[in-house]
Structure formats: C-alpha cells, structure tokens
C-alpha cells in the first residue's frame, strides 16, 4: 500500500523528480569524466612532461569531491523537502514509522544508484564526443587515452553510492523523528535572513584573508611547490563560502531599505532571493568555484594551444627541407602555395657540405635570431653566403639537410671551385607556408612520402618543431579544454538545478501576482532580474579567481598566461549567457503557466 502511495506521489511530482534526476546524472557524469583523466596514470605520464601533474589531479579530485558532497547534500535536501508532506500524510493515516523509514531508505538509494549508473554511461558518451571534437579540431596527439576507464567508473560508483547510503540514513532519522504536523507544514516555514553584524564582519575579514593567502600561494607556486596548491585549495574554497555567506545575506537585507526596492516588482524579487537565502549561499559558492575552474581550464588550454605555432616559428624560418625532391613532391609543395621557396645545389662528404656561394647571394637564406626566449620574440635575418659562413645560426641550414648531414659543416665555394669537386651534385629545396598548423595534413603527407616517416627527429624545420611541441603540449591542452567543458557542464547543472528545483514552489506566488493585475512583461522582468543575480554574483567572483589563479601557470608556460585572454573569456561569456537564457526560458514555462 505504501509503495502504491509513493508511486502516486512520484507521478504527481514527476517534473521535480526529473529536475533532480537529470541534475544527479550530470553530476555523476562530470565526476566520471574528471576521474577518467585523474585515475589514468599511463595517460598522465605519456602526455605531459610535468612530473607533479598526477598530484595536481589528486588535489583536483579532492576539490571535486567537496563540490560533489555539497551538491548531493543539497539534492538530498530537495528530495527530502518533496516527500515531507507525503510522509506526514502517511503518518496521519496510521502508517508505522518503521515502514516509512524503509520506504525513505529505498527511495533515496534507488534514486542515487540509478542516477549514478546512468551518469557513468552518459559520462562515457560525453568523454567520447568531447575528446573526438577536441582531437580533430585542434590536431592533438594523445597516448593511452580511453573513454571507458574501469577504475574511474568504480571510483564514481563507490563515492555516489556511499554518499546516498549516508543520505538515506539521514533521511530516515530526520523524517521518523519529526512530528507529522510539522512535516505537513514544512514548506510553509521560510528561512528568513537575520543580520548579525559582529559575526558577519568576522566572516568577511576571515574570508578576505583566506582568499588573499590562496592568491599569494598560487603566485608563489615555484617556491611552495605542491604545498601551494593545497593551501590555495583550502583557503580559496573557505574564503569564497564565507564571503558569500556574509555579504549575500547582508546585501539582500540592505537592498530592501533603499527606495528602488519599492519600485515595480523589485521588492518581490528581493524577497524571492531572501526566502531561501541560506541554501543559495552554499550553491553560489560551488558555482563560483566551478566557474573559476571551467574558465581557468579553458583559458590555460587555449594558452597552450596558442604557444605551439609561436614555439614552432622560433626554430627555423622554413617549414621543411627536401633533398633531391621528386616532381610529385614539388607539386605537393606548390599546392600549399608557399610564401617562399628556394633550391640550393650542393656536394657532400661525410664531414663537409659544399654549396655554391652565388646561389645564396641570389636567394639569401633566412635564419631566425631569437631576442628573448621567454617572450618568444625574434628577428628574421636574410643571409648571403659570407654572412651565413660566419653566423652561428647556420645550424638552421644543417637542420634542413634531412638529418643524415645535419652534423656536417657547410662550406660556400665559388662556382669554379664547386665545379672541381668530384662528388655527385644534389639539391636542397626549402619552403615556407603561411601557417604550419593550417597545412599540417599536407606537410604530414609530404613527410611520409619523402622521409617514409613522420618522426620529427628525421627532418628539420618548423614542421618538425611543431610535431615535437604539439606532442609535448597536446596532453596539457587536451586536459585544459576537456576539463573546462566538463566543469562548465557541471556549473550549468548545479545552477539550473538550484533555480529550477524551487520553480514549483514559486508557481503560486506568480499566480497571486497575476491575479492582482501584474502584467506578463513585469513578471518576465522580475524573473530575469532574480535569475540574473544568481548568475552574475558567482561569475564576478569566478573571474577574479581566474585572474589571480593564472599566476600559477607562469612556471610551465613559455609565454604569459594572460596572452590573448580576451578570447576564452569572450567564448565563456557567450556560453554562460546561453545557459542563462535557457534557464529563464524553462523557469518561465514552469511558473507562468
């Protein structure tokens, strides 16, 4: 009988259960996506040269576990709030508390396990899709990456099932010890904020100091090493929560005292925010941290991607050098429409390569002279034979001699002296395209055809340098972009779940406004403002965290981590705005029926 009543309640509130279930699925899916990288030690070792990246991922797992704890705690309280009235009615009609306790336990566990299993499957599918998009669009080279990773699935299942076992026990104790009448009226008891100046002032001071310590530790990561990441993890999370808890409560109460609060529906909007203020502070703290993680990861990933062509360009002025290029290979070069191309004739011994000086005087050989290796600034120098013979940069010419003659010394002779040499004459063809990355497919095909390999050790030039740098940075770039997308999805899941979980309870309030003559335009405006506040506040905090957090990447990035920062910020702002528009659209459909 109780099971039938429970199913009836489920059918009656299927929309709320759908919001809860989809939120939990996304949460477990994103946790699995993160763990698929964090627990795959072979992938971490093979795709990055940073020795402590495994420990960094362990810190990330701890942070994500903390976020998951709070998220599941809130999801469980939402599940509990939906069922309090139903269980109160069961008690009034004579149901035994032990039976209700069993029902609570089974329902919580069933929701949790089902959502986790579906979430792991969704996470695997998302991992496949996101990884393929990134690999194909960015031209990444990865080793030992797999979308399905059993240790990650086990870790996700154990964490979520364990948390829901604890949640079920909590629900059992909470509901069976609460009087039936109190359960019936649980939704009519608002959580009104109260100003406690002394306590809030302490929270603000401690929060600011904690965040300042976290920022300082990230800026001095070279000195503090892994301890700096641990310090930042604890202090920034704590400081963010304290500031939201103190300032947001004070802000809502203080704003009601201003005259603008009496205009239109501003007072109603502020009251809506104040009604569940304590729950908002926890969720907004999580969203602010996820915002910072997502934006930071995408910014760093794009930063590594932007460094690749810069580092490839400082190695050599030419994309590739071909010795005795065939007619078909010359046609392949021409198809790329190179900016420059030149052919130099030479005769070689084991230790010396002899060139005609006149050819270099007619077609000067371009070399790269680096001015500042840290900032990747360089000059291009056009060398005739005399300059190239004396220049220390003639190694760039040797790099293009197909590896076999790379150690031979170049010597530039007159046409008469060159003609007297008995060795057979050969040709060195060099060329430069407008962009190595843009022509990487054609260059790869050309390297396979001429060298019978794509190993960069076998040939020199910008393309060989691109292959080496791309192999070194691909893992880091992929991790940044992959985790950025994952954290962005979890951010949206958390924020949308928080807002939509209260939509049904808000429905009757908007109906009352409609009955007293409020226009649809005013109602839409009130919704837009209320949800905008919930998006803007964590966004501001998250941006500040990112701006300070990028300091920690100075020790592993050749260029400044702030270079081109506007692009990831602009992309992220567009995605964040899209989530906002989706959220208000769904919220309106629920509350303005």
Secondary structure, DSSP 8 states (H G I E B T S, - for coil): -HHHHHHHHHHHTHHHHHHHHHHHHHHHHHHHHHHHHHT-HHHHHHS---TTHHHHHHHHHHHHHHHHHHHHHHHHHHHHHHHHHHHHHHHHTT--HHHHHHHHHHHHHHHHHHHHHHHHHHHHHHHHHHHHHHHHHHT---SS--S--HHHHHHHHHHHHHHHHHHHHHHHHHHHTS-HHHHHTGGG--B-----HHHHHHHHHHHHHHHHHHHHHHHTHHHHTHHHHHHHHHHHHHHHHHHIIIIIHHHHHHHTTSGGGGSTTHHHHHHHHHHBHHHHHHHHHHHHHHHHHHHHHHHHHHHHHHHHHHHHHTT-SSSEEEET--HHHHHHHHHTT-SEEEEEEEEE-SSEEEEEHHHHHHS-EEEEEEEETTTTEEEEEEE-HHHHHH-GGGHHHHHTSTTTTTTSEEEEE-HHHHHT--S--EEEEEEE-S-TTTTHHHHHHHHHHHHS---GGG--SHHHHHHHHHHHHHHHHHHHHHHHHHHHHHHHHHHHHHHHHTHHHHHHHHHHHHHTT--HHHHHHHHHHHHHHHHHHHHHHHHHHHHHHGGGGGGT-SS-TTTTHHHHHHHHHHHHHHHHHHHHHHHHHHHT-
